[in-house]
Amino acid sequence: MSTIPLTKRGAENLKEELHRLKTIDRPAVIIAIAEARAHGDLSENAEYDAAKEKQGFIEGRIADLESKLSAAQIIDPSVLDADGRVVFASTVELEDLENGGTVNYQIVGDDEADIEQGKISVSSPVARALIGKYAGDVAEVQAPSGIHQYEIINVRYI
């Protein structure tokens, strides 16, 4: 089994979700199934079918989270020593060379990616173009609209 890179915060979020699923959601769906079963004929019981479907989703998600956490390689960006190089978990300030705008991205695992929070997946084209580069380097990213160039302004490990 290959390892799954996660930031320390990303692993904590997955653990919190797993705990919630096991302690709140799973017991609640078991109660819902019992209540729907008490209504009688299960063959035409939409509440029972919905509760069983939700139970299947919850159990699948629990198994998925347990698998990911068992294979996780947890990386704490605050203890990284990459000599200013862009690596997994680093936060990068970029300048778009076309329009001069700046953006900040943290490179995170696939499960943590959230562009609205400035977190991009390590497997995204932008992250792949940045990995291994230093402040002052220019990264070229192939996008559907063409090639975009970004200058790396700053690399932080926070």
Secondary structure, 3 states (H helix, E strand, C coil): CCCEEEEHHHHHHHHHHHHHHHHHHHHHHHHHHHHHHCCCCCCCCHHHHHHHHHHHHHHHHHHHHHHHHHCEEEECHHHCCCCCECCCCCEEEEEECCCCCEEEEEEECCCCCEHHHCEEECCCHHHHHHCCCECCCEEEEEECCEEEEEEEEEEECC
